[in-house]
């Protein structure tokens, strides 16, 4: 007599343990394929810049801050009056900076952990507060 292909009886204990071990092993492999890295949560950030003049350009930089050290993780040049930069990042503390090519405008927004949204801008240094460009970051 068998159950699921394994014998039933007083001498079938080993077969049941082998079957259970195979089931657990296959389950672990499926878990690794379906959930390869649960600890690192990725999120998408949308960085919107508008208000630049028609011929203006700006440099957008995304920095990750970890333990007091910063690392540039993305950089792009924005041409024209407005642009959007999409990026996928790991969880952590990020700063998004946008500076116009002529150096008249520099804005920096903190993008916090757990998908917090940074809207508006904080002025850095002695840049002119009349700068028309706006910066928003959405996750």
N, CA, C and O of each residue as an XYZ file, in Angstrom:
556
protein
N       0.840     -1.172      0.000
C       0.000      0.000      0.000
C       0.897      1.252      0.000
O       1.912      1.287      0.696
N       0.524      2.269     -0.775
C       1.330      3.497     -0.868
C       0.443      4.721     -0.705
O      -0.768      4.677     -0.918
N       1.092      5.817     -0.319
C       0.434      7.131     -0.252
C       1.362      8.134     -0.902
O       2.490      8.315     -0.445
N       0.916      8.783     -1.949
C       1.724      9.729     -2.713
C       3.011      9.073     -3.204
O       4.058      9.719     -3.253
N       2.940      7.826     -3.560
C       4.101      7.130     -4.079
C       5.047      6.604     -3.017
O       6.052      5.976     -3.351
N       4.753      6.841     -1.749
C       5.604      6.376     -0.659
C       4.891      5.244      0.077
O       3.675      5.274      0.271
N       5.671      4.252      0.479
C       5.024      3.120      1.147
C       4.509      3.477      2.533
O       5.068      4.328      3.224
N       3.429      2.807      2.923
C       2.868      2.980      4.260
C       3.102      1.668      5.015
O       2.759      0.588      4.534
N       3.675      1.784      6.172
C       3.937      0.596      6.966
C       5.003      0.881      8.006
O       5.518      1.996      8.081
N       5.334     -0.116      8.804
C       6.298      0.103      9.890
C       7.700      0.423      9.402
O       8.454      1.062     10.136
N       8.092      0.010      8.189
C       9.446      0.258      7.684
C       9.501      1.461      6.735
O      10.504      1.631      6.041
N       8.490      2.275      6.681
C       8.438      3.370      5.706
C       8.848      4.726      6.287
O       8.713      5.752      5.620
N       9.344      4.734      7.517
C       9.705      6.006      8.138
C      10.774      6.761      7.342
O      10.666      7.972      7.153
N      11.785      6.060      6.886
C      12.871      6.694      6.116
C      12.348      7.304      4.820
O      12.754      8.404      4.446
N      11.457      6.605      4.135
C      10.900      7.122      2.885
C      10.122      8.412      3.129
O      10.183      9.330      2.311
N       9.401      8.497      4.227
C       8.663      9.717      4.537
C       9.621     10.873      4.826
O       9.363     11.998      4.400
N      10.718     10.621      5.539
C      11.685     11.681      5.816
C      12.369     12.166      4.540
O      12.601     13.363      4.368
N      12.690     11.227      3.648
C      13.290     11.610      2.364
C      12.296     12.445      1.560
O      12.672     13.459      0.973
N      11.049     12.032      1.529
C      10.026     12.795      0.808
C       9.837     14.185      1.374
O       9.699     15.156      0.629
N       9.832     14.280      2.699
C       9.707     15.592      3.347
C      10.915     16.480      3.040
O      10.759     17.678      2.799
N      12.103     15.905      3.046
C      13.320     16.674      2.738
C      13.275     17.195      1.302
O      13.673     18.332      1.047
N      12.802     16.386      0.373
C      12.693     16.820     -1.027
C      11.691     17.961     -1.149
O      11.948     18.933     -1.859
N      10.573     17.858     -0.476
C       9.549     18.916     -0.523
C      10.102     20.218      0.055
O       9.893     21.282     -0.528
N      10.795     20.155      1.175
C      11.373     21.367      1.774
C      12.445     21.974      0.880
O      12.528     23.197      0.762
N      13.267     21.140      0.249
C      14.315     21.640     -0.635
C      13.720     22.364     -1.844
O      14.176     23.448     -2.210
N      12.709     21.766     -2.456
C      12.056     22.388     -3.611
C      11.371     23.685     -3.190
O      11.404     24.666     -3.934
N      10.761     23.706     -2.029
C      10.114     24.929     -1.533
C      11.139     26.039     -1.325
O      10.871     27.198     -1.641
N      12.294     25.698     -0.803
C      13.348     26.700     -0.601
C      13.833     27.248     -1.934
O      14.052     28.453     -2.054
N      14.004     26.397     -2.934
C      14.420     26.874     -4.258
C      13.380     27.798     -4.871
O      13.732     28.828     -5.447
N      12.121     27.448     -4.756
C      11.053     28.306     -5.273
C      11.065     29.649     -4.542
O      10.880     30.691     -5.171
N      11.277     29.641     -3.240
C      11.353     30.889     -2.475
C      12.495     31.771     -2.923
O      12.341     32.991     -2.973
N      13.647     31.187     -3.253
C      14.782     31.978     -3.724
C      14.523     32.583     -5.095
O      14.982     33.688     -5.383
N      13.796     31.872     -5.935
C      13.497     32.390     -7.268
C      12.435     33.475     -7.202
O      12.563     34.508     -7.859
N      11.398     33.254     -6.424
C      10.294     34.206     -6.352
C      10.677     35.442     -5.536
O      10.294     36.555     -5.898
N      11.421     35.268     -4.449
C      11.824     36.370     -3.578
C      13.346     36.386     -3.454
O      13.880     36.003     -2.412
N      14.060     36.825     -4.507
C      15.517     36.707     -4.495
C      16.206     37.571     -3.435
O      17.231     37.166     -2.887
N      15.663     38.748     -3.141
C      16.331     39.607     -2.167
C      15.275     40.460     -1.483
O      14.910     41.522     -1.986
N      14.798     40.015     -0.375
C      13.723     40.700      0.316
C      14.235     41.913      1.081
O      13.476     42.855      1.307
N      15.507     41.914      1.484
C      16.043     42.976      2.331
C      16.169     44.308      1.597
O      15.940     45.353      2.206
N      16.523     44.310      0.316
C      16.727     45.550     -0.426
C      15.428     45.920     -1.125
O      15.023     45.268     -2.088
N      14.789     46.955     -0.641
C      13.538     47.405     -1.235
C      13.848     48.474     -2.273
O      14.463     49.493     -1.958
N      13.423     48.242     -3.507
C      13.643     49.243     -4.537
C      12.417     50.127     -4.654
O      11.297     49.707     -4.364
N      12.644     51.337     -5.078
C      11.531     52.236     -5.337
C      11.916     53.096     -6.530
O      13.097     53.255     -6.839
N      10.930     53.637     -7.183
C      11.184     54.508     -8.316
C      11.023     55.942     -7.866
O      10.127     56.268     -7.088
N      11.892     56.787     -8.361
C      11.796     58.213     -8.075
C      11.596     58.955     -9.388
O      12.241     58.653    -10.392
N      10.708     59.913     -9.365
C      10.461     60.760    -10.518
C      10.922     62.168    -10.149
O      10.386     62.781     -9.225
N      11.915     62.675    -10.872
C      12.473     63.996    -10.588
C      12.003     64.940    -11.690
O      12.365     64.778    -12.855
N      11.201     65.918    -11.314
C      10.618     66.834    -12.286
C      11.268     68.206    -12.158
O      11.350     68.770    -11.067
N      11.728     68.733    -13.289
C      12.321     70.064    -13.325
C      11.556     70.880    -14.349
O      11.356     70.432    -15.478
N      11.125     72.076    -13.965
C      10.433     72.937    -14.917
C      10.810     74.383    -14.651
O      11.385     74.701    -13.610
N      10.486     75.253    -15.590
C      10.735     76.680    -15.426
C      12.045     77.156    -16.016
O      12.360     78.341    -15.913
N      12.825     76.271    -16.636
C      14.054     76.725    -17.295
C      13.677     77.450    -18.581
O      12.639     77.152    -19.172
N      14.494     78.390    -19.022
C      14.188     79.053    -20.284
C      14.436     78.080    -21.443
O      15.069     77.039    -21.270
N      13.921     78.443    -22.635
C      13.947     77.534    -23.789
C      15.341     77.001    -24.094
O      15.496     75.815    -24.385
N      16.339     77.843    -24.033
C      17.691     77.416    -24.391
C      18.478     76.928    -23.183
O      19.630     76.513    -23.305
N      17.856     76.981    -22.038
C      18.573     76.628    -20.816
C      18.808     75.143    -20.667
O      18.077     74.320    -21.217
N      19.834     74.819    -19.921
C      20.095     73.428    -19.590
C      20.502     73.364    -18.127
O      20.933     74.355    -17.536
N      20.358     72.198    -17.571
C      20.696     72.022    -16.162
C      21.281     70.629    -15.972
O      21.079     69.732    -16.790
N      22.002     70.475    -14.883
C      22.581     69.180    -14.518
C      21.841     68.659    -13.300
O      21.777     69.340    -12.277
N      21.280     67.461    -13.397
C      20.605     66.837    -12.264
C      21.494     65.719    -11.734
O      22.001     64.898    -12.498
N      21.678     65.698    -10.412
C      22.529     64.706     -9.766
C      21.775     64.081     -8.610
O      21.118     64.785     -7.843
N      21.862     62.767     -8.477
C      21.274     62.056     -7.352
C      22.424     61.454     -6.550
O      23.237     60.697     -7.081
N      22.479     61.803     -5.256
C      23.531     61.291     -4.386
C      22.913     60.428     -3.294
O      21.853     60.755     -2.761
N      23.569     59.342     -2.969
C      23.158     58.515     -1.839
C      24.100     58.798     -0.676
O      25.319     58.800     -0.844
N      23.532     59.037      0.502
C      24.322     59.321      1.698
C      24.248     58.103      2.611
O      23.166     57.661      2.996
N      25.409     57.575      2.948
C      25.469     56.393      3.809
C      26.610     56.572      4.793
O      27.778     56.565      4.407
N      26.272     56.731      6.058
C      27.292     56.869      7.093
C      28.155     58.114      6.929
O      29.345     58.087      7.244
N      27.571     59.198      6.443
C      28.314     60.438      6.295
C      29.034     60.580      4.962
O      29.489     61.675      4.629
N      29.148     59.509      4.195
C      29.785     59.569      2.883
C      28.712     59.599      1.807
O      27.701     58.905      1.903
N      28.947     60.422      0.768
C      27.970     60.494     -0.315
C      28.558     59.878     -1.583
O      29.761     59.936     -1.837
N      27.661     59.290     -2.363
C      28.054     58.629     -3.600
C      27.061     59.035     -4.679
O      25.851     58.951     -4.467
N      27.553     59.475     -5.831
C      26.675     59.834     -6.939
C      26.166     58.560     -7.588
O      26.951     57.720     -8.026
N      24.843     58.420     -7.649
C      24.246     57.214     -8.225
C      23.593     57.475     -9.580
O      23.340     56.531    -10.330
N      23.318     58.725     -9.904
C      22.726     59.042    -11.201
C      23.043     60.497    -11.546
O      23.101     61.364    -10.674
N      23.244     60.734    -12.824
C      23.516     62.082    -13.305
C      22.921     62.209    -14.701
O      22.984     61.269    -15.493
N      22.351     63.354    -15.002
C      21.825     63.578    -16.338
C      21.815     65.073    -16.643
O      21.766     65.903    -15.736
N      21.861     65.395    -17.908
C      21.754     66.785    -18.352
C      20.339     67.009    -18.862
O      19.814     66.214    -19.642
N      19.731     68.091    -18.418
C      18.365     68.426    -18.803
C      18.434     69.570    -19.803
O      19.031     70.611    -19.528
N      17.826     69.375    -20.955
C      17.789     70.401    -22.003
C      16.357     70.899    -22.158
O      15.415     70.111    -22.075
N      16.188     72.195    -22.382
C      14.859     72.725    -22.638
C      14.144     73.170    -21.378
O      14.730     73.192    -20.296
N      12.859     73.528    -21.521
C      12.130     74.141    -20.411
C      11.760     73.184    -19.284
O      11.627     73.611    -18.137
N      11.592     71.891    -19.587
C      11.242     70.978    -18.496
C      11.641     69.561    -18.867
O      11.783     69.223    -20.042
N      11.820     68.740    -17.839
C      12.214     67.352    -18.050
C      11.864     66.537    -16.817
O      11.661     67.077    -15.729
N      11.800     65.237    -17.010
C      11.564     64.316    -15.904
C      12.586     63.201    -15.982
O      12.820     62.629    -17.047
N      13.190     62.900    -14.852
C      14.158     61.810    -14.766
C      13.552     60.724    -13.892
O      13.152     60.979    -12.756
N      13.487     59.506    -14.432
C      12.983     58.374    -13.653
C      14.172     57.506    -13.249
O      15.089     57.287    -14.040
N      14.148     57.022    -12.031
C      15.217     56.147    -11.596
C      14.696     55.181    -10.546
O      13.740     55.478     -9.830
N      15.331     54.030    -10.462
C      15.013     53.055     -9.418
C      16.172     53.053     -8.437
O      17.331     52.956     -8.840
N      15.867     53.158     -7.164
C      16.914     53.237     -6.155
C      16.642     52.242     -5.041
O      15.518     51.771     -4.866
N      17.678     51.935     -4.301
C      17.507     51.145     -3.086
C      17.004     52.084     -2.005
O      17.073     53.306     -2.141
N      16.504     51.503     -0.944
C      16.060     52.317      0.189
C      17.269     53.006      0.806
O      18.372     52.459      0.795
N      17.069     54.178      1.331
C      18.153     54.914      1.959
C      17.904     56.403      1.875
O      16.824     56.839      1.478
N      18.900     57.179      2.248
C      18.802     58.625      2.239
C      19.464     59.156      0.970
O      20.635     58.879      0.714
N      18.712     59.920      0.178
C      19.204     60.451     -1.082
C      19.005     61.959     -1.131
O      18.077     62.494     -0.524
N      19.880     62.634     -1.853
C      19.722     64.047     -2.156
C      19.675     64.196     -3.668
O      20.463     63.583     -4.388
N      18.747     65.014     -4.143
C      18.646     65.310     -5.561
C      19.008     66.769     -5.737
O      18.398     67.639     -5.116
N      20.000     67.050     -6.582
C      20.439     68.417     -6.834
C      20.233     68.748     -8.301
O      20.462     67.913     -9.176
N      19.799     69.970     -8.561
C      19.691     70.471     -9.931
C      20.389     71.818     -9.984
O      20.116     72.699     -9.169
N      21.286     71.977    -10.938
C      22.000     73.243    -11.101
C      21.952     73.640    -12.566
O      22.234     72.826    -13.445
N      21.589     74.903    -12.830
C      21.538     75.373    -14.204
C      22.956     75.520    -14.745
O      23.914     75.684    -13.989
N      23.068     75.458    -16.070
C      24.377     75.480    -16.710
C      25.143     76.762    -16.407
O      26.369     76.742    -16.291
N      24.420     77.890    -16.277
C      25.109     79.155    -16.005
C      25.408     79.342    -14.517
O      26.026     80.334    -14.131
N      24.980     78.410    -13.693
C      25.281     78.482    -12.265
C      24.397     79.435    -11.480
O      24.649     79.672    -10.299
N      23.361     79.991    -12.113
C      22.524     80.964    -11.416
C      21.513     80.302    -10.487
O      20.949     80.968     -9.619
N      21.278     79.029    -10.650
C      20.261     78.360     -9.864
C      20.768     76.997     -9.428
O      21.263     76.218    -10.242
N      20.641     76.717     -8.147
C      21.060     75.427     -7.606
C      20.069     75.056     -6.512
O      19.960     75.755     -5.505
N      19.363     73.984     -6.706
C      18.396     73.548     -5.704
C      18.698     72.125     -5.296
O      19.180     71.321     -6.095
N      18.411     71.823     -4.046
C      18.690     70.493     -3.505
C      17.516     70.046     -2.640
O      17.036     70.797     -1.792
N      17.063     68.822     -2.864
C      15.938     68.265     -2.122
C      16.392     66.952     -1.504
O      17.085     66.161     -2.142
N      15.992     66.728     -0.251
C      16.282     65.463      0.404
C      15.153     64.490      0.119
O      13.979     64.804      0.313
N      15.519     63.317     -0.340
C      14.556     62.251     -0.561
C      14.792     61.243      0.553
O      15.781     60.510      0.543
N      13.878     61.213      1.511
C      14.084     60.408      2.709
C      13.793     58.937      2.507
O      13.544     58.482      1.390
N      13.827     58.214      3.585
C      13.572     56.784      3.537
C      12.076     56.508      3.493
O      11.255     57.388      3.753
N      11.744     55.269      3.158
C      10.374     54.772      3.108
C       9.475     55.570      2.179
O       8.300     55.781      2.481
N      10.017     56.015      1.050
C       9.202     56.638      0.032
C       8.680     58.015      0.362
O       7.681     58.445     -0.214
N       9.326     58.720      1.270
C       8.891     60.083      1.558
C       9.092     60.939      0.319
O       9.987     60.685     -0.487
N       8.268     61.935      0.178
C       8.331     62.807     -0.991
C       8.911     64.149     -0.604
O       8.472     64.770      0.364
N       9.894     64.592     -1.359
C      10.449     65.927     -1.154
C       9.874     66.852     -2.199
O      10.057     66.620     -3.394
N       9.191     67.884     -1.784
C       8.599     68.830     -2.735
C       9.232     70.194     -2.514
O       9.650     70.524     -1.404
N       9.299     70.979     -3.574
C       9.892     72.296     -3.444
C      11.392     72.195     -3.434
O      11.957     71.246     -3.978
N      12.042     73.152     -2.830
C      13.495     73.150     -2.830
C      14.024     73.938     -1.658
O      13.341     74.790     -1.092
N      15.230     73.639     -1.316
C      15.932     74.341     -0.250
C      17.127     75.018     -0.916
O      17.852     74.389     -1.688
N      17.324     76.269     -0.625
C      18.412     76.996     -1.284
C      19.738     76.627     -0.656
O      19.852     76.537      0.566
N      20.727     76.417     -1.481
C      22.061     76.058     -1.030
C      23.005     77.210     -1.379
O      23.032     77.668     -2.521
N      23.766     77.670     -0.411
C      24.747     78.719     -0.679
C      24.091     80.066     -0.921
O      23.022     80.348     -0.381
N      24.722     80.889     -1.722
C      24.234     82.250     -1.956
C      23.618     82.397     -3.339
O      23.741     83.449     -3.965
N      22.960     81.356     -3.816
C      22.327     81.418     -5.141
C      21.149     82.392     -5.111
O      20.540     82.619     -4.066
N      20.845     82.956     -6.267
C      19.777     83.948     -6.356
C      18.419     83.304     -6.096
O      18.076     82.323     -6.756
N      17.636     83.829     -5.150
C      16.322     83.236     -4.868
C      15.296     83.498     -5.954
O      14.187     82.968     -5.886
N      15.635     84.305     -6.962
C      14.685     84.582     -8.040
C      14.718     83.516     -9.130
O      14.051     83.670    -10.153
N      15.456     82.471     -8.941
C      15.584     81.430     -9.960
C      14.205     80.877    -10.310
O      13.465     80.501     -9.401
N      13.832     80.811    -11.580
C      12.500     80.368    -11.955
C      12.319     78.847    -11.944
O      11.185     78.369    -11.970
N      13.390     78.097    -11.905
C      13.267     76.635    -12.003
C      12.692     76.050    -10.717
O      12.980     76.518     -9.616
N      11.885     75.033    -10.884
C      11.337     74.343     -9.718
C      11.767     72.882     -9.781
O      12.015     72.335    -10.855
N      11.848     72.281     -8.638
C      12.285     70.896     -8.550
C      11.347     70.154     -7.613
O      11.088     70.614     -6.501
N      10.840     69.020     -8.045
C      10.047     68.174     -7.160
C      10.485     66.733     -7.339
O      10.893     66.323     -8.426
N      10.398     65.983     -6.275
C      10.773     64.573     -6.304
C       9.601     63.778     -5.770
O       9.093     64.070     -4.687
N       9.170     62.781     -6.513
C       8.041     61.954     -6.092
C       8.453     60.492     -6.135
O       9.150     60.052     -7.049
N       8.014     59.757     -5.136
C       8.305     58.314     -5.142
C       6.999     57.550     -5.121
O       7.003     56.319     -5.123
